[in-house]
Amino acid sequence: MAANKEILDFDPDLLRNKYREERDKRLRSDGNDQYQEVEGDFTYFVDDPYVDEKIERNSITDEIEVAIIGGGFGGILAAARLKEAGIEDFKIFEKGGDFGGTWYWNRYPGASCDIESYIYFPLLEQTKFIPKQKYTNAPETLEYIGVIAEKYGLKERAVFQTEITDVTWSDEKKLWNISTNKGDSINAKFVVHSNGPLNRPKLPAIEGIDKYQGHTFHTSRWDYKFTGGSAKGNLDGLNDKKVAIIGTGATAVQCIPHLGESAQELFVFQRTPSSIDERNNKDTDESWFESLQPGWHEKRRENFEGFLTGSFQKEDLVNDGWTEIFRTILGSIRNNAPSKLRFAYWAVGGIFSKRFYRLGLKDYMMEKFIDYVGKENLSNQVEMVDFAKMEKIRARANEIVKDPETAESLKPYYRQFCKRPCFHDEYLKTYNRDNVTLVDTNGKGLEKITEKGIYFDGKEYEVDCIIFATGFEVGTDYTRRSGYEIHGKKGLTLSKKWKDGISSFHGMHCRGFPNTFFFGPTQGGFTANYTHSLDEQSIHLSYILKTMKEKKLNFVEASQEGEEKWVKTIIDKARDMQSFQESCTPGYYNNEGKLNTAPQNNVYGGGSLEFFKLMKKWRKKGKLEDLELA
Ligand code: NDP
């Protein structure tokens, strides 16, 4: 099953070398330190441009059962599920002026989600909301968040424009005390930390970044007062402006077409191109949507996860660019199996699907296939499918972009999941406009920023505005990103506890920090359909709190043994990704190419579906196993 060059229309060795060269060009010794933290003189980059009026209010002193920190999807799902479980005494603290989290902040023109809306929007069966299109956008997502908030009566429990400054455990009171920038002092029995994994914008620490005299902002704080227009584009404030945008990640890909349309002149500074596949958005067929049978939402989400985690699925319900690559890999494994095994596979997956699914036989069969094919062969085969996919992506740049040099610059040379795959039908076309110039920094990034603009390769690009599409902090300390310290039992701080690596039980509990629930991907089930894992976490949270209520328990903490076991599980399961990550071009997926971080700073390596099943099984046992309770 090794690569057969005669039947492939690419040379794997050449591509491997090219990928390596492109990676090496970008590897740098400063890793995450290449970025400037948004503090001190840079704090204005995180001011909230979306509130009309800053709330001035008296400080609050209160005692509540549950404090939820963060009003994004995680926070409102936690709140909604708590309400469903009959737990009503909670408050949601949010630094923005409304609910939304990621979607509150990221309102840049063109902001949208390329995970299918029918699976990305949680609680669809409860709200009966019908997304307008297969892929939704930021305004509709914010509207939907409002629908959830309305349905579960969450607004009256929200404390907006309020930043948490400290969370401290009192051994005496057995309560958490929460301090805020509004002088509040809230005692809470339980605290849910749902800060979002990409919440803190980052800037490149390039020479002169503080010298620029023109207008500037980060994409997650879009300045519509300056650009005019709306999330739909039509940025008429830029009609007479020269604009530079730094970065070509998933965010830039979505706003660049609108900038290109409106700016007098646009310069796109690229370090690494994104992979741009077709999006093919389409309107929702409402009669189809209304005909979906109860339970459809869970089934569809699981089906999608099934593809992304390599577990057997009879049909591809979502059927898009995300599932395509995994579908192709599975097809390729199946086709390489001997006919007897193929029949068994078809029988298990097809005819007796439900029963075998319950018995876990579908996954068992998949394991047997993998054993048969051999792990190394499988990995070669996956690489071939990936090469083929990326060749198509590169060919797409050639087909769409007229200038051959620009087309070449826009071709990504790395494995598809080294970076966030992008799906867009207008992005590449934008480079055919006369007013748009791609400045390819050939993997190096900018040289410096001047008072008037950007300097690269002996040329100064004078611009009226610089937009930073440079992403968000990943891999820096949790408390730096959340903006507050957590002081647990006996004064132990979370920064100290996690200094040499994250340690948790199920990614949610942490010894030394009782009655605390962390929402997020680390040491838990990560999926590209991120709201799915947040929903699973909210179900888990509400189960634990409901069970504790029924058993009249007030205290829950990860046991020493439980936490150690879980950390070991994360380490054992995580090993497989190491060589893939090492082969990747740097980015936040591989900690900017510096993989020597603690091996437990990982997601659950068995995949999201396996993790969700594990949590379900744990709940089913009903014993709150590996937790200390009082
Ligand atoms: P990213 O971190 O993905 O991109 C940052 C960009 O800035 C990269 O192109 C990076 O280049 C570039 N950059 C950084 N430093 C420099 C420098 N010194 N000079 C030049 N360029 C530089 O951030 P995004 O905001 O684009 O996306 C973050 C995440 O948000 C995505 O990965 C995705 O998970 C999510 N998202 C999802 C969307 C969707 O559903 N479609 C849309 C938008 C965001 P390099 O690659 O070389 O590091």
Boltz pocket constraint, residues with backbone or C-beta under 6 A from the ligand:
constraints:
  - pocket:
      binder: B
      contacts: [[A, 112], [A, 113], [A, 114], [A, 115], [A, 198], [A, 204], [A, 206], [A, 246], [A, 247], [A, 248], [A, 249], [A, 250], [A, 251], [A, 252], [A, 254], [A, 269], [A, 270], [A, 271], [A, 272], [A, 420], [A, 421], [A, 441], [A, 443], [A, 444], [A, 445], [A, 446], [A, 469], [A, 470], [A, 471], [A, 472], [A, 586], [A, 587], [A, 588]]
      max_distance: 6.0
